Amino acid sequence: MSRVVKKKINFAPVGMLILFGGTALSQVKLQVFERQKTIDLANDVRKYEVTKTTRARRGTIQTADGKPLAQDAKKWRLQIDLGKVPHTPSFAIALSEATGIPAHEFSDQRRGGRDWSIDLSEYQMAKVAQIKKDFDATGVTLMELAARNYPLGSLASGLVGRQYMSGKGGEIVQRFGLESSLDSILGGRDGKQTGLQDKNGEFLPMRSESPEVVKQDGAKVVTTIDSEIQAAAALAVRRAVEKNRATSGVAVVTDPKSGDVLAVASWPVVEPNEQGLSPLDEKNPAYTTLLEPGSTFKILTLTKAVSDGTISEGQTTNCTGQLMIGARARIRCDEHHGNRAHGVVDPTLAIAKSCNVAAATWSRSIGVDGFFDYIRDLGLQSRTGLDLQGEIRSRAAKDIGNPGLQLANLGFGQAMSVTPIALAGAFGAIGNEGKRIPLRLVKSVNGIERPIREGQQVLSKQSCDYTLECMERVMSSIGTGSSLRIPGYRIGGKTGTAQKFSKGQNRGYVSNFVGMIPAQDPQAVILVMIDDPKAGKIYGADVAGPVFKDVAKSVITRLNIPRDQ
């Protein structure tokens, strides 16, 4: 009997062959015959894939007493693609009611895009979103703008600066002032996230190859500026510039003990919300203009000579009205009542009468090298280190041709060019027992205090006390600043009137005043410089002095300086 042997067939290879074959056919169909359809489908999906940017809030700039100098403002850019919105009265009226924009501006039958820069409340924004959804208006887009608000306006704009924004779309073109120099601190970082957006504008976050960027708001910067002293200084400087038809003016107020800058006021300035660029955007005479300090510098010369012991506190000078420097060169005192000679004057009377001959005698006793070392130690051959946009360096270079004449001129504030803010810092040494503290403008960043910088002892305490007594006499009946006294307060001051020369010709004057309050143990240094007054008066007491007096009254109030008993 024969046996029938049934051979077992393995179907696995066959199944795998059929599976792979089917997959291959599917891929051929997908990649060859339906390739374009697949690409079109992917593109349709990507149309709804968007990268959402969350704008970081720019940091605020505040005064030391908590008043905002610059802060973000709620401003929006409304964009409409006229080809993707309904052209119906109901849509135009609804969007007009939500935004305040006239309805006819939404009824334009032409195609293309339009945009508006507007202020919107949270309620208005919600209304716009609802209108977009109800009317299927995919062409409506809201974008937050980087707008800023400057509460003190022109009273502080010379220092704070502004953001210049273009007329179309509100893009930032350029920044000026502290807005520029502190930009790396204030700017923050925008957040970015990829997701899907439906036709109604709803956003759904999704995982993406590009990692999410977390938004980081800009830092809060607190300055050393006092809002009320700044305002008083700004108003006083403006009055002086306009009354005297001057080119510009500046007032700087500092705390000599800490180096804190309490006010930097200037005029003219740009209004923060002014449209378009202005030549004033990059100009602040407090630190972008070089001026001669004039006779105010005599108090620094006197203090150095007394500190070095090259003259004594009671040493007299016989002023005949002029001093010969070598065989040909000479310096002269200003003419008073038809006479240049002051006669025999001690340092106190020489400062009170603003004697050039005495000041030149003091500087010559110090010597060329010693005097230039002194100028350097006062910070008058460098920038202040405040990182102010456009700040230039004060300058005083040795005259190789006639160093003796230059030294004599330096004694009464000529033959050098300084920025007002650097000069104010130099005077701080007299108000701080001879130790010059570098200036400080930023007090803290995000609550972290910026330390007061280490100072340098450049003068003796005794010499500073003596000079303060001389300055107080200037404010008494014998000095040029007697009309600027404030009853009940001991104030030290010194006037100055510097001639401006160019190519050997007189190009006008700089009217100056420096004062310290109180005269003993000063709490504030006030420097005023008015450039090129053209209304007739030129002397520091007449032009710059009234600014000092107005600012001093504000300082007395803000710092609670007690009346002298």
Buried (B, 14 or more C-beta within 10 A) or exposed (E): EEEEEEEEEEEEEEEEEEEEEEEEEEEEEEEEEBEEEEEEEEEEEEEEEBEEBEBBBBBBBBBBEEBBBBBBEBBBBBBBBBEBBEEEEEBBEBBBEBBEBEBEBBBBEEEEEBBBBBEBEEEBBEBBBEBBBEBEBBBBBBBBBBBBBBBBBBBBBBBBBBBBBEEEEBEBEBBBBBBBBBBEBBBBEBBBBBBBBEEEBEEEEEEEEEEBBEBEBBBBBBBBBBBBBBBBBBBBBBBBBEBBEBBBBBBBBBBBBBBBBBBBBBBBBBEBEBEEEBEBBBBBBBBBBBBBBBBBBBBBBBBBBBBBEBBEBEBBBEBEBBBEBEEEBBBEBBEEEEEBBBBEBBBBBBBBBBBBBBBBBBBBBBBBEBBBBBBEBBBBBEBBBBEBBBBBBBBBEEBEEBBEBBBBBBBBBBBBBBBBBBBBBBBBBBBBBBBBBBBBBBBBBEEEEBEBEEBBBBBBEBBBBBBBBBBBBBBEEEBBBBEBBBEEBBBBBBBBBBBBEEEEEEEBBBBBBBBBBBBEEBBBBBBBBBBBBEEEBBBBBBBBBBBBBBBBBBBBEBBEBEEEE
